[in-house]
Amino acid sequence: MNSREKFLSVMRMKNNNYSGVEIPKVEFGYWAGTIRRWFKEGLPLVAPIQDNYSDGIAIMANKNIYGEMEKAGDVNVQPIFGLDQYLTKFPVDYSPMFKKEILNKDDTNITYKDEFGVTNKSTINITSLPMEIDNPVKDWKSWLDYKQYYSLGTIPKRLPPNWDNIVDKLKNRDFPIRLGGTNGGFLGFPRQIMGVTRYMMALIDSPELIHDINSTFCNFLIAYYGRICQDVEIDCILIWEDMAYKSGSLISPAHYREFLTPYYKKMVNFAKEAGVDIIITDSDGYVEELIPLIIETGVTGMYPFERAAGNDLLRIREAYPDFKIMGGFDKRTMFAGGGKAAIDKELAIIKEMLKKGRYIPHTDHFVSEDCTYENFTYYRNRLNEIIDEFNKN
């Protein structure tokens, strides 16, 4: 099977029946600084990381459909470990397409306004998440001004250029494609344009505003995705949120059901009508309390299950036997000072998860610069061996 066929076989498998199923060998991705470190520690160089990629920029573990709209794809790690292509994001643009603007820059920091109109401050090397200084949507008036950029008439210019060539190239592809990514969710989008504090307060003080933002964005997404689905066979729809932190969900179950559930259900209905049966949610943080709420909407799975936040894969699988799970290997075991015993302990959990089915293993987020190449090599080779055992059966 190719990468696409493997992905679909696991996502559609019944119970723990591996007949006709082959588990892909994939990773979620890497920070650019990680791969640069590994070059010094023995990773063979296929192609250098571009100089304009700071250490905190993500390198995706998949194909790149149109480079100018998406992050770079890995060409160095994959061939060494015989990895499959991960779920590839179709190039989309959820922003109002504002021009990026540098407001201030010195030897250590940079202040800039991004394509969403958010003013950020970051270190020059983007070694951590940027600090949001200002957000464009503060109230009804600013939202109504902002809303005009999400008219359905903007969709044609959001498509990659050379559309017919891209469509033709993707017809016989060997890798899976998802629609959806960063800021493409119904908590993720309003939080991005409002800022987390203003968003949280608006749930109480201005619920009609949040509903109007999400209703507008949902209708926009359905039209946008619908245009893409006319020409491209999509394998998965992703609803990106990052709606939790280490201690739990950012919003209550009641707020989830009020402000997210209606729009999730609309997206699930759209997906079914478009012939897409795999719908997953992306969130960092502790997500176990969110899973039953997500399942209620018809969403079928989730990733990447951050272990440092306390997510317990076996407990989740026991509680939700049909839920599709990807990720969940604790990358901290690969930090300098970690070693084979810690990695093997995590791999034992992965092996149990594989026995229960509907699971694709990989690290619980991008592989960080703390991870040594020696430890990653041990982890990846051992995981490949475990996957080979299941694929023989």
C-alpha positions, 0 to 999 in steps of 0.5 A: 500500500502507498501512504494514502492507502495505509492512512485510509485503511487504519482510519476505516478499520473495524475494531482491531481487525487488521485484515486489509489494514497496513499501519503507516510509519509517519511523524507529525513534523519537526522544528527546523532547529531540531533538524539543524541539530541532528545534522551535527549529530549524524543525520545525513544531509539531503538538503539544508534547511533554508537560511530564512527558516528560523529554528522555531519554524515547523518542517512538516513530515509530508508532501508540499502541494504549493510551497508558497502557501504552506510550510516546507516538507521534510526531505532529510529524515523520511528517507533515512527511516523509510517513513510514509508521507503524513496527512498533508494539508491542502493549501488554504488561506483563512486570513483576511489576506492583509499584507504582513508588516514589520513594525519594529526590529532590533538585534533580539526582537521583532514586532510585526502585524501578520496577515490576520491583522494581529500585532505580535512581538517575537524573538528574532529566531522565533524560539517561542510562541509570539506575544500578541500585543493587539488584535483587530476584532474588539467589538461588534463594530470592528467585527463588522469591518473585518467581516467583509473580508470573508465574503464568498467572492474572495474564495477564487483568489484564495485558491493556489495559482495554476489550479488546473495543474494542481488538480491534475497532479493530485488525481493519482497521488500516493499521499493523504490530503486534509482540508483544515489547519491552523486557525480553521476552527470555531474556537481557534478563529475567533480567538485568533482575531480577538485574543484569548482574553477578549474571546473568553469574556465575549462568551459571557458578555457578547454571545451573539457576537461569537455566534455571528463570527462562527456562523460567518466563518462556518459558511465561508469554510463550507463554500471554500472547502466545497469549491476545492472538493469539486475538483480534488478528492479529499481524504480528511477534514481537520477542525483546528482548535488548540482549545486546551492547555495543560490543566484542561479545556479552555472552555466549559462543556456548556460553552462548548455545546453552545458555541462550537457544537452547532458549527461542528455539526454543520461541518460534519454534515458538509463532509458527509455530503462531500463524501469525506468520512474522516473528520478529526480535531487538532488540539494540544493540552489535556483533551480527555474531557473534551473527547465526549463533546467532540464525539457528540458532534460526529467528529471521528478522531483527534490528534496529537495527544500531548503526553506532558499534559497528562493524556492517557492513551490507554484510558482514552481508548478504553473509554472511546473504543471507536475514536480514531487516535493519532500521535501520543508518543511522549517526545520527552523520552528522547530529550538529552538525558533520556534513553532506551528504558524510557523510550521502551516504556512509551513504546509498550503503550504504543504496542497496546494501542495498536492491538486495539486498532484505529490508531496511527502512532507518532510523536505528540507534536513536532519533534523538538530541539531537545530530542537527540538524534541518537534517541530519535533513531532508537525510537523510530527504528524500534517503532518501525519494527513494532509496526512491521510486526502488525503489518505482517499479520 
